[in-house]
Amino acid sequence: MIAHEAVQSGGVGAEISARIGSELFDELDAPVTRIACPFSPIPFAPELEKALLPGTPDIVRAVRELSG
């Protein structure tokens, strides 16, 4: 699992995911999952920024989905 604050498509996490998929595919037990910010500008207001960025609940949800 890759968690980052950049957008999901074209971000650093996408590149890391692509490299893991191409170089370590046979070693994976599950698909590479990315937790990222939706494709949207980051708001200036702290409350809106916090609501947009991925956080602990998003990561926990993704871990549970990967675990089955």
PDB file of N, CA, C and O in Angstrom:
ATOM      1  N   MET A   1       0.834  -1.165   0.000  1.00  0.00           N
ATOM      2  CA  MET A   1       0.000   0.000   0.000  1.00  0.00           C
ATOM      3  C   MET A   1       0.881   1.232   0.000  1.00  0.00           C
ATOM      4  O   MET A   1       1.883   1.309   0.711  1.00  0.00           O
ATOM      5  N   ILE A   2       0.482   2.189  -0.814  1.00  0.00           N
ATOM      6  CA  ILE A   2       1.204   3.451  -0.913  1.00  0.00           C
ATOM      7  C   ILE A   2       0.232   4.564  -0.546  1.00  0.00           C
ATOM      8  O   ILE A   2      -0.804   4.724  -1.192  1.00  0.00           O
ATOM      9  N   ALA A   3       0.559   5.330   0.484  1.00  0.00           N
ATOM     10  CA  ALA A   3      -0.283   6.448   0.911  1.00  0.00           C
ATOM     11  C   ALA A   3       0.503   7.738   0.731  1.00  0.00           C
ATOM     12  O   ALA A   3       1.638   7.860   1.192  1.00  0.00           O
ATOM     13  N   HIS A   4      -0.118   8.696   0.053  1.00  0.00           N
ATOM     14  CA  HIS A   4       0.541   9.975  -0.155  1.00  0.00           C
ATOM     15  C   HIS A   4      -0.499  11.054  -0.394  1.00  0.00           C
ATOM     16  O   HIS A   4      -1.655  10.758  -0.698  1.00  0.00           O
ATOM     17  N   GLU A   5      -0.087  12.305  -0.256  1.00  0.00           N
ATOM     18  CA  GLU A   5      -1.012  13.431  -0.379  1.00  0.00           C
ATOM     19  C   GLU A   5      -1.144  13.955  -1.799  1.00  0.00           C
ATOM     20  O   GLU A   5      -1.991  14.812  -2.052  1.00  0.00           O
ATOM     21  N   ALA A   6      -0.355  13.479  -2.711  1.00  0.00           N
ATOM     22  CA  ALA A   6      -0.468  13.919  -4.109  1.00  0.00           C
ATOM     23  C   ALA A   6      -1.688  13.258  -4.755  1.00  0.00           C
ATOM     24  O   ALA A   6      -2.302  12.367  -4.169  1.00  0.00           O
ATOM     25  N   VAL A   7      -2.028  13.697  -5.950  1.00  0.00           N
ATOM     26  CA  VAL A   7      -3.153  13.071  -6.654  1.00  0.00           C
ATOM     27  C   VAL A   7      -2.780  11.643  -7.038  1.00  0.00           C
ATOM     28  O   VAL A   7      -1.603  11.312  -7.182  1.00  0.00           O
ATOM     29  N   GLN A   8      -3.805  10.803  -7.202  1.00  0.00           N
ATOM     30  CA  GLN A   8      -3.553   9.392  -7.455  1.00  0.00           C
ATOM     31  C   GLN A   8      -2.922   9.149  -8.827  1.00  0.00           C
ATOM     32  O   GLN A   8      -2.010   8.332  -8.951  1.00  0.00           O
ATOM     33  N   SER A   9      -3.397   9.848  -9.850  1.00  0.00           N
ATOM     34  CA  SER A   9      -2.876   9.642 -11.198  1.00  0.00           C
ATOM     35  C   SER A   9      -1.721  10.599 -11.471  1.00  0.00           C
ATOM     36  O   SER A   9      -1.854  11.812 -11.310  1.00  0.00           O
ATOM     37  N   GLY A  10      -0.603  10.047 -11.879  1.00  0.00           N
ATOM     38  CA  GLY A  10       0.534  10.869 -12.255  1.00  0.00           C
ATOM     39  C   GLY A  10       1.366  11.377 -11.098  1.00  0.00           C
ATOM     40  O   GLY A  10       2.293  12.159 -11.310  1.00  0.00           O
ATOM     41  N   GLY A  11       1.066  10.959  -9.888  1.00  0.00           N
ATOM     42  CA  GLY A  11       1.841  11.395  -8.737  1.00  0.00           C
ATOM     43  C   GLY A  11       3.019  10.473  -8.469  1.00  0.00           C
ATOM     44  O   GLY A  11       3.256   9.520  -9.211  1.00  0.00           O
ATOM     45  N   VAL A  12       3.739  10.759  -7.426  1.00  0.00           N
ATOM     46  CA  VAL A  12       4.885   9.944  -7.045  1.00  0.00           C
ATOM     47  C   VAL A  12       4.443   8.527  -6.710  1.00  0.00           C
ATOM     48  O   VAL A  12       5.118   7.561  -7.064  1.00  0.00           O
ATOM     49  N   GLY A  13       3.306   8.404  -6.026  1.00  0.00           N
ATOM     50  CA  GLY A  13       2.790   7.084  -5.679  1.00  0.00           C
ATOM     51  C   GLY A  13       2.486   6.241  -6.900  1.00  0.00           C
ATOM     52  O   GLY A  13       2.655   5.022  -6.866  1.00  0.00           O
ATOM     53  N   ALA A  14       2.043   6.862  -7.969  1.00  0.00           N
ATOM     54  CA  ALA A  14       1.770   6.127  -9.210  1.00  0.00           C
ATOM     55  C   ALA A  14       3.059   5.557  -9.796  1.00  0.00           C
ATOM     56  O   ALA A  14       3.078   4.430 -10.290  1.00  0.00           O
ATOM     57  N   GLU A  15       4.123   6.333  -9.738  1.00  0.00           N
ATOM     58  CA  GLU A  15       5.411   5.857 -10.252  1.00  0.00           C
ATOM     59  C   GLU A  15       5.955   4.721  -9.391  1.00  0.00           C
ATOM     60  O   GLU A  15       6.448   3.723  -9.916  1.00  0.00           O
ATOM     61  N   ILE A  16       5.866   4.870  -8.083  1.00  0.00           N
ATOM     62  CA  ILE A  16       6.320   3.800  -7.179  1.00  0.00           C
ATOM     63  C   ILE A  16       5.503   2.535  -7.422  1.00  0.00           C
ATOM     64  O   ILE A  16       6.059   1.439  -7.492  1.00  0.00           O
ATOM     65  N   SER A  17       4.191   2.684  -7.549  1.00  0.00           N
ATOM     66  CA  SER A  17       3.311   1.553  -7.813  1.00  0.00           C
ATOM     67  C   SER A  17       3.668   0.860  -9.128  1.00  0.00           C
ATOM     68  O   SER A  17       3.700  -0.369  -9.198  1.00  0.00           O
ATOM     69  N   ALA A  18       3.932   1.642 -10.156  1.00  0.00           N
ATOM     70  CA  ALA A  18       4.294   1.074 -11.459  1.00  0.00           C
ATOM     71  C   ALA A  18       5.603   0.300 -11.377  1.00  0.00           C
ATOM     72  O   ALA A  18       5.725  -0.776 -11.963  1.00  0.00           O
ATOM     73  N   ARG A  19       6.570   0.831 -10.666  1.00  0.00           N
ATOM     74  CA  ARG A  19       7.852   0.127 -10.534  1.00  0.00           C
ATOM     75  C   ARG A  19       7.719  -1.157  -9.739  1.00  0.00           C
ATOM     76  O   ARG A  19       8.313  -2.177 -10.090  1.00  0.00           O
ATOM     77  N   ILE A  20       6.935  -1.109  -8.662  1.00  0.00           N
ATOM     78  CA  ILE A  20       6.710  -2.325  -7.878  1.00  0.00           C
ATOM     79  C   ILE A  20       6.008  -3.367  -8.743  1.00  0.00           C
ATOM     80  O   ILE A  20       6.385  -4.539  -8.742  1.00  0.00           O
ATOM     81  N   GLY A  21       4.998  -2.941  -9.470  1.00  0.00           N
ATOM     82  CA  GLY A  21       4.262  -3.867 -10.325  1.00  0.00           C
ATOM     83  C   GLY A  21       5.109  -4.488 -11.418  1.00  0.00           C
ATOM     84  O   GLY A  21       4.931  -5.661 -11.747  1.00  0.00           O
ATOM     85  N   SER A  22       6.019  -3.727 -11.981  1.00  0.00           N
ATOM     86  CA  SER A  22       6.827  -4.254 -13.081  1.00  0.00           C
ATOM     87  C   SER A  22       8.043  -5.042 -12.609  1.00  0.00           C
ATOM     88  O   SER A  22       8.456  -5.995 -13.269  1.00  0.00           O
ATOM     89  N   GLU A  23       8.616  -4.657 -11.482  1.00  0.00           N
ATOM     90  CA  GLU A  23       9.844  -5.313 -11.034  1.00  0.00           C
ATOM     91  C   GLU A  23       9.626  -6.390  -9.971  1.00  0.00           C
ATOM     92  O   GLU A  23      10.445  -7.300  -9.837  1.00  0.00           O
ATOM     93  N   LEU A  24       8.539  -6.295  -9.220  1.00  0.00           N
ATOM     94  CA  LEU A  24       8.315  -7.226  -8.109  1.00  0.00           C
ATOM     95  C   LEU A  24       6.975  -7.940  -8.194  1.00  0.00           C
ATOM     96  O   LEU A  24       6.468  -8.409  -7.175  1.00  0.00           O
ATOM     97  N   PHE A  25       6.395  -8.033  -9.371  1.00  0.00           N
ATOM     98  CA  PHE A  25       5.057  -8.605  -9.527  1.00  0.00           C
ATOM     99  C   PHE A  25       4.948  -9.998  -8.926  1.00  0.00           C
ATOM    100  O   PHE A  25       3.962 -10.304  -8.255  1.00  0.00           O
ATOM    101  N   ASP A  26       5.945 -10.847  -9.155  1.00  0.00           N
ATOM    102  CA  ASP A  26       5.902 -12.231  -8.666  1.00  0.00           C
ATOM    103  C   ASP A  26       5.997 -12.327  -7.148  1.00  0.00           C
ATOM    104  O   ASP A  26       5.631 -13.349  -6.569  1.00  0.00           O
ATOM    105  N   GLU A  27       6.481 -11.278  -6.503  1.00  0.00           N
ATOM    106  CA  GLU A  27       6.625 -11.282  -5.046  1.00  0.00           C
ATOM    107  C   GLU A  27       5.374 -10.786  -4.322  1.00  0.00           C
ATOM    108  O   GLU A  27       5.267 -10.951  -3.107  1.00  0.00           O
ATOM    109  N   LEU A  28       4.436 -10.190  -5.036  1.00  0.00           N
ATOM    110  CA  LEU A  28       3.254  -9.586  -4.417  1.00  0.00           C
ATOM    111  C   LEU A  28       2.230 -10.641  -4.010  1.00  0.00           C
ATOM    112  O   LEU A  28       1.986 -11.598  -4.745  1.00  0.00           O
ATOM    113  N   ASP A  29       1.635 -10.457  -2.832  1.00  0.00           N
ATOM    114  CA  ASP A  29       0.535 -11.299  -2.377  1.00  0.00           C
ATOM    115  C   ASP A  29      -0.817 -10.657  -2.672  1.00  0.00           C
ATOM    116  O   ASP A  29      -1.849 -11.327  -2.641  1.00  0.00           O
ATOM    117  N   ALA A  30      -0.804  -9.377  -2.953  1.00  0.00           N
ATOM    118  CA  ALA A  30      -2.024  -8.624  -3.252  1.00  0.00           C
ATOM    119  C   ALA A  30      -1.651  -7.495  -4.209  1.00  0.00           C
ATOM    120  O   ALA A  30      -0.475  -7.155  -4.340  1.00  0.00           O
ATOM    121  N   PRO A  31      -2.636  -6.919  -4.870  1.00  0.00           N
ATOM    122  CA  PRO A  31      -2.309  -5.812  -5.768  1.00  0.00           C
ATOM    123  C   PRO A  31      -1.816  -4.585  -5.002  1.00  0.00           C
ATOM    124  O   PRO A  31      -2.151  -4.397  -3.833  1.00  0.00           O
ATOM    125  N   VAL A  32      -1.034  -3.769  -5.660  1.00  0.00           N
ATOM    126  CA  VAL A  32      -0.566  -2.523  -5.056  1.00  0.00           C
ATOM    127  C   VAL A  32      -1.760  -1.578  -4.964  1.00  0.00           C
ATOM    128  O   VAL A  32      -2.445  -1.327  -5.957  1.00  0.00           O
ATOM    129  N   THR A  33      -1.999  -1.062  -3.775  1.00  0.00           N
ATOM    130  CA  THR A  33      -3.108  -0.149  -3.535  1.00  0.00           C
ATOM    131  C   THR A  33      -2.558   1.234  -3.252  1.00  0.00           C
ATOM    132  O   THR A  33      -1.564   1.379  -2.540  1.00  0.00           O
ATOM    133  N   ARG A  34      -3.203   2.255  -3.811  1.00  0.00           N
ATOM    134  CA  ARG A  34      -2.773   3.633  -3.564  1.00  0.00           C
ATOM    135  C   ARG A  34      -3.861   4.398  -2.837  1.00  0.00           C
ATOM    136  O   ARG A  34      -5.024   4.384  -3.241  1.00  0.00           O
ATOM    137  N   ILE A  35      -3.475   5.064  -1.764  1.00  0.00           N
ATOM    138  CA  ILE A  35      -4.359   5.959  -1.032  1.00  0.00           C
ATOM    139  C   ILE A  35      -3.837   7.355  -1.345  1.00  0.00           C
ATOM    140  O   ILE A  35      -2.706   7.693  -0.996  1.00  0.00           O
ATOM    141  N   ALA A  36      -4.654   8.156  -1.997  1.00  0.00           N
ATOM    142  CA  ALA A  36      -4.177   9.462  -2.456  1.00  0.00           C
ATOM    143  C   ALA A  36      -5.302  10.486  -2.429  1.00  0.00           C
ATOM    144  O   ALA A  36      -6.459  10.172  -2.149  1.00  0.00           O
ATOM    145  N   CYS A  37      -4.931  11.689  -2.721  1.00  0.00           N
ATOM    146  CA  CYS A  37      -5.865  12.808  -2.778  1.00  0.00           C
ATOM    147  C   CYS A  37      -6.641  12.734  -4.100  1.00  0.00           C
ATOM    148  O   CYS A  37      -6.071  12.369  -5.128  1.00  0.00           O
ATOM    149  N   PRO A  38      -7.926  13.075  -4.083  1.00  0.00           N
ATOM    150  CA  PRO A  38      -8.649  13.117  -5.355  1.00  0.00           C
ATOM    151  C   PRO A  38      -8.094  14.211  -6.267  1.00  0.00           C
ATOM    152  O   PRO A  38      -7.427  15.138  -5.808  1.00  0.00           O
ATOM    153  N   PHE A  39      -8.372  14.091  -7.543  1.00  0.00           N
ATOM    154  CA  PHE A  39      -7.865  15.063  -8.511  1.00  0.00           C
ATOM    155  C   PHE A  39      -8.650  16.364  -8.349  1.00  0.00           C
ATOM    156  O   PHE A  39      -9.682  16.577  -8.985  1.00  0.00           O
ATOM    157  N   SER A  40      -8.129  17.219  -7.482  1.00  0.00           N
ATOM    158  CA  SER A  40      -8.790  18.473  -7.149  1.00  0.00           C
ATOM    159  C   SER A  40      -7.758  19.420  -6.562  1.00  0.00           C
ATOM    160  O   SER A  40      -6.805  18.959  -5.933  1.00  0.00           O
ATOM    161  N   PRO A  41      -7.908  20.721  -6.743  1.00  0.00           N
ATOM    162  CA  PRO A  41      -6.978  21.648  -6.117  1.00  0.00           C
ATOM    163  C   PRO A  41      -7.082  21.569  -4.593  1.00  0.00           C
ATOM    164  O   PRO A  41      -8.168  21.358  -4.053  1.00  0.00           O
ATOM    165  N   ILE A  42      -5.966  21.738  -3.910  1.00  0.00           N
ATOM    166  CA  ILE A  42      -5.957  21.715  -2.445  1.00  0.00           C
ATOM    167  C   ILE A  42      -6.545  23.034  -1.944  1.00  0.00           C
ATOM    168  O   ILE A  42      -6.065  24.103  -2.322  1.00  0.00           O
ATOM    169  N   PRO A  43      -7.573  22.973  -1.103  1.00  0.00           N
ATOM    170  CA  PRO A  43      -8.179  24.206  -0.592  1.00  0.00           C
ATOM    171  C   PRO A  43      -7.248  24.930   0.372  1.00  0.00           C
ATOM    172  O   PRO A  43      -6.368  24.317   0.977  1.00  0.00           O
ATOM    173  N   PHE A  44      -7.447  26.223   0.510  1.00  0.00           N
ATOM    174  CA  PHE A  44      -6.635  27.035   1.411  1.00  0.00           C
ATOM    175  C   PHE A  44      -7.093  26.897   2.858  1.00  0.00           C
ATOM    176  O   PHE A  44      -6.268  26.906   3.772  1.00  0.00           O
ATOM    177  N   ALA A  45      -8.390  26.771   3.074  1.00  0.00           N
ATOM    178  CA  ALA A  45      -8.937  26.670   4.429  1.00  0.00           C
ATOM    179  C   ALA A  45      -8.494  25.354   5.071  1.00  0.00           C
ATOM    180  O   ALA A  45      -8.657  24.293   4.468  1.00  0.00           O
ATOM    181  N   PRO A  46      -7.942  25.404   6.276  1.00  0.00           N
ATOM    182  CA  PRO A  46      -7.447  24.186   6.934  1.00  0.00           C
ATOM    183  C   PRO A  46      -8.510  23.093   7.089  1.00  0.00           C
ATOM    184  O   PRO A  46      -8.199  21.911   6.943  1.00  0.00           O
ATOM    185  N   GLU A  47      -9.737  23.466   7.377  1.00  0.00           N
ATOM    186  CA  GLU A  47     -10.795  22.463   7.547  1.00  0.00           C
ATOM    187  C   GLU A  47     -11.079  21.727   6.239  1.00  0.00           C
ATOM    188  O   GLU A  47     -11.272  20.512   6.232  1.00  0.00           O
ATOM    189  N   LEU A  48     -11.103  22.462   5.149  1.00  0.00           N
ATOM    190  CA  LEU A  48     -11.355  21.854   3.843  1.00  0.00           C
ATOM    191  C   LEU A  48     -10.159  21.013   3.391  1.00  0.00           C
ATOM    192  O   LEU A  48     -10.329  19.946   2.802  1.00  0.00           O
ATOM    193  N   GLU A  49      -8.965  21.499   3.668  1.00  0.00           N
ATOM    194  CA  GLU A  49      -7.765  20.742   3.316  1.00  0.00           C
ATOM    195  C   GLU A  49      -7.757  19.407   4.055  1.00  0.00           C
ATOM    196  O   GLU A  49      -7.474  18.368   3.459  1.00  0.00           O
ATOM    197  N   LYS A  50      -8.064  19.432   5.335  1.00  0.00           N
ATOM    198  CA  LYS A  50      -8.084  18.206   6.138  1.00  0.00           C
ATOM    199  C   LYS A  50      -9.126  17.226   5.611  1.00  0.00           C
ATOM    200  O   LYS A  50      -8.897  16.017   5.609  1.00  0.00           O
ATOM    201  N   ALA A  51     -10.269  17.744   5.165  1.00  0.00           N
ATOM    202  CA  ALA A  51     -11.319  16.883   4.633  1.00  0.00           C
ATOM    203  C   ALA A  51     -10.929  16.254   3.297  1.00  0.00           C
ATOM    204  O   ALA A  51     -11.382  15.155   2.977  1.00  0.00           O
ATOM    205  N   LEU A  52     -10.108  16.927   2.529  1.00  0.00           N
ATOM    206  CA  LEU A  52      -9.730  16.433   1.206  1.00  0.00           C
ATOM    207  C   LEU A  52      -8.574  15.439   1.246  1.00  0.00           C
ATOM    208  O   LEU A  52      -8.580  14.453   0.510  1.00  0.00           O
ATOM    209  N   LEU A  53      -7.587  15.691   2.098  1.00  0.00           N
ATOM    210  CA  LEU A  53      -6.400  14.838   2.145  1.00  0.00           C
ATOM    211  C   LEU A  53      -6.714  13.482   2.760  1.00  0.00           C
ATOM    212  O   LEU A  53      -7.541  13.390   3.667  1.00  0.00           O
ATOM    213  N   PRO A  54      -6.058  12.423   2.273  1.00  0.00           N
ATOM    214  CA  PRO A  54      -6.284  11.105   2.871  1.00  0.00           C
ATOM    215  C   PRO A  54      -5.759  11.089   4.304  1.00  0.00           C
ATOM    216  O   PRO A  54      -4.737  11.701   4.611  1.00  0.00           O
ATOM    217  N   GLY A  55      -6.463  10.392   5.159  1.00  0.00           N
ATOM    218  CA  GLY A  55      -6.080  10.338   6.557  1.00  0.00           C
ATOM    219  C   GLY A  55      -6.134   8.921   7.097  1.00  0.00           C
ATOM    220  O   GLY A  55      -6.248   7.952   6.346  1.00  0.00           O
ATOM    221  N   THR A  56      -6.049   8.824   8.403  1.00  0.00           N
ATOM    222  CA  THR A  56      -6.029   7.525   9.070  1.00  0.00           C
ATOM    223  C   THR A  56      -7.241   6.661   8.717  1.00  0.00           C
ATOM    224  O   THR A  56      -7.064   5.477   8.432  1.00  0.00           O
ATOM    225  N   PRO A  57      -8.456   7.197   8.724  1.00  0.00           N
ATOM    226  CA  PRO A  57      -9.601   6.336   8.368  1.00  0.00           C
ATOM    227  C   PRO A  57      -9.502   5.754   6.957  1.00  0.00           C
ATOM    228  O   PRO A  57      -9.904   4.614   6.725  1.00  0.00           O
ATOM    229  N   ASP A  58      -8.978   6.522   6.030  1.00  0.00           N
ATOM    230  CA  ASP A  58      -8.817   6.033   4.653  1.00  0.00           C
ATOM    231  C   ASP A  58      -7.804   4.892   4.600  1.00  0.00           C
ATOM    232  O   ASP A  58      -8.012   3.900   3.902  1.00  0.00           O
ATOM    233  N   ILE A  59      -6.724   5.039   5.331  1.00  0.00           N
ATOM    234  CA  ILE A  59      -5.682   4.016   5.346  1.00  0.00           C
ATOM    235  C   ILE A  59      -6.186   2.756   6.026  1.00  0.00           C
ATOM    236  O   ILE A  59      -5.958   1.652   5.530  1.00  0.00           O
ATOM    237  N   VAL A  60      -6.868   2.904   7.156  1.00  0.00           N
ATOM    238  CA  VAL A  60      -7.419   1.746   7.872  1.00  0.00           C
ATOM    239  C   VAL A  60      -8.415   1.004   6.989  1.00  0.00           C
ATOM    240  O   VAL A  60      -8.398  -0.226   6.946  1.00  0.00           O
ATOM    241  N   ARG A  61      -9.278   1.724   6.288  1.00  0.00           N
ATOM    242  CA  ARG A  61     -10.255   1.110   5.388  1.00  0.00           C
ATOM    243  C   ARG A  61      -9.548   0.304   4.295  1.00  0.00           C
ATOM    244  O   ARG A  61      -9.954  -0.816   3.985  1.00  0.00           O
ATOM    245  N   ALA A  62      -8.504   0.870   3.720  1.00  0.00           N
ATOM    246  CA  ALA A  62      -7.770   0.181   2.652  1.00  0.00           C
ATOM    247  C   ALA A  62      -7.063  -1.071   3.178  1.00  0.00           C
ATOM    248  O   ALA A  62      -7.021  -2.094   2.495  1.00  0.00           O
ATOM    249  N   VAL A  63      -6.513  -0.990   4.378  1.00  0.00           N
ATOM    250  CA  VAL A  63      -5.854  -2.161   4.980  1.00  0.00           C
ATOM    251  C   VAL A  63      -6.869  -3.270   5.198  1.00  0.00           C
ATOM    252  O   VAL A  63      -6.587  -4.437   4.923  1.00  0.00           O
ATOM    253  N   ARG A  64      -8.043  -2.912   5.689  1.00  0.00           N
ATOM    254  CA  ARG A  64      -9.076  -3.926   5.910  1.00  0.00           C
ATOM    255  C   ARG A  64      -9.537  -4.555   4.597  1.00  0.00           C
ATOM    256  O   ARG A  64      -9.808  -5.754   4.541  1.00  0.00           O
ATOM    257  N   GLU A  65      -9.623  -3.753   3.551  1.00  0.00           N
ATOM    258  CA  GLU A  65     -10.003  -4.301   2.242  1.00  0.00           C
ATOM    259  C   GLU A  65      -8.937  -5.252   1.717  1.00  0.00           C
ATOM    260  O   GLU A  65      -9.258  -6.289   1.137  1.00  0.00           O
ATOM    261  N   LEU A  66      -7.662  -4.900   1.919  1.00  0.00           N
ATOM    262  CA  LEU A  66      -6.576  -5.784   1.469  1.00  0.00           C
ATOM    263  C   LEU A  66      -6.527  -7.072   2.281  1.00  0.00           C
ATOM    264  O   LEU A  66      -6.183  -8.134   1.762  1.00  0.00           O
ATOM    265  N   SER A  67      -6.876  -6.964   3.566  1.00  0.00           N
ATOM    266  CA  SER A  67      -6.814  -8.130   4.445  1.00  0.00           C
ATOM    267  C   SER A  67      -7.932  -9.131   4.161  1.00  0.00           C
ATOM    268  O   SER A  67      -7.821 -10.313   4.485  1.00  0.00           O
ATOM    269  N   GLY A  68      -8.997  -8.643   3.556  1.00  0.00           N
ATOM    270  CA  GLY A  68     -10.095  -9.532   3.214  1.00  0.00           C
ATOM    271  C   GLY A  68     -11.171  -9.445   4.165  1.00  0.00           C
ATOM    272  O   GLY A  68     -12.180 -10.136   4.020  1.00  0.00           O
TER     273      GLY A  68
END
